[in-house]
Amino acid sequence: MHIPAVAARAVGPTRRRFLAVAGISVAGALAACAGAPTETKHLRLSSWNIPLDLQSYQRIADDFVADHPGTSVAVEVTTGQFHQWFITRLAADLAPDIIRITPQQIGRYAANGSLVDISAAVPAAYEQDYSDAFWAIGARENGLFGIFQHTDNFITYYRRDVMEQIGVEPPRSLEDAWHWDEFLEIADEVRRATGQYAFGFGWSGSETAYRWLPIIYQNGGAFLGEDGETPSMDTAEAVGALEFGRRWYADGLVSPSNMSKSGGGDVARNLFLTGQIGMMLNNPESIAQLDEEMPGEWGTAPMIRNTGEASDLGGNALAVTKSSKYPELAAELVAYLTSRANVIRFCHDGNWLPARSSLTAEDIEYAANVDTMQRFIDQGTTIPIEMVRAETGQYFSSLNMVFADYADLCFLGELTPRETSELMMEAMRSVTER
């Protein structure tokens, strides 16, 4: 997720919005005034506590209510640690009808029956407007358990003054993206220019350790096999990726404070803002603060690559939970929220990247940084379906924590890349074979 870089258009309170927030549909209120009996079908949609998004969801839901007499929709906030929050509510049969959920979380609940198949409510044409990778986030052999609404990924940020100092012109197209060896050579020059470190990586806590997995796929490796379940960190390509990551720290290119388990907040962004690094691999979350604190002083280039391309799988899907008393209606609302027109509305208001393949930055009409937003959209096409299957598998939440533990030990030199591979494989098998 990222913090929106632009404010949503101001929308004053309307009677329809007041009634919907109160749990009363407009049609239901009118029927009640006329003395006609009515039974309102009430839906709850839960989202992260991002004010612009909560407002956007409610506005779109209000339009859905207007077209569905006898319904109401309330948007509420997902609180605390997601898995604990969701499991507790599922156990009490009190989970919201619709849940906003990350790709890395969805596999666990699709596999254990906590999410319901919504394929009957989703127009067949939807799949044609998604890449195979993005559609696979919710699709399973036994049904469709979510639709990817919006995405984000990693590209390369740079400080313009540092690039000018070292005389480097960053690449503009995916085809010209820096390969690993070239990137490390430039990083060494950047380190000398800053006098401290070269670049940072956009982790924001141990739960985001998976953001490093694209590096493995860039090298032709895989975290899990084609089945999305068999550990694959013992290949030469996977070990080679760990060796690449180890060089970041061994050569003094990345600060040891910038690790997946180094604590809250975006360490890389803070180092970038203070001039301690000249580049960072990060997502769109940084844009708002960069625009505010160093306007015009930064630029972006494509994500680095090696034998292959890959970038982080960020963003959120919408899914219907087994707690819903009206699963068909909830599935219809999910389809409505993820329609092309409503994806445009949501991404414009929140400054998100659309998951639909046909949408461009021009379609979204971003208020600022249109070229950078298009770069992120283009970068999304490099996310491999094999990585998506790994990250959306039923065991991924636990496997992600295994990766966080051992990757940090490797990068800091406590374990060699080969030792890391062996220990990581053993721990991963203990998760997938239990």
Secondary structure, 3 states (H helix, E strand, C coil): CCCCCCCCCCCCCCHHHHHHHCCCCHHHHHHHHCCCCCCCEEEEEEECCCHHHHHHHHHHHHHHHHCCCCEEEEEEECCCCHHHHHHHHHHCCCCCCEEEECHHHHHHHHHCCCECCCHHHCCCHHHHCCCHHHHCCCEECCEECCEEEEEECCEEEEEHHHHHHHCCCCCCCHHHCCEHHHHHHHHHHHHHHHCCCCEEECCCCHHHHHHHHHHHHHCCCCCECCCCCCECCCCHHHHHHHHHHHHHHHCCCCCCCCCCCCCCCCHHHHHHHCCCCCEEEECHHHHHHHHHHCCCCEEEECCCECCCCCCCCEEEEEEEECCCCCHHHHHHHHHHHCCHHHHHHHHHHHCCEECCCCCCHHHHCCCCCHHHHHHHHHHHHHCCHHHHHHHCCCCHHHHHHHHHHHHHHHHCCCCCHHHHHHHHHHHHHHHHCC
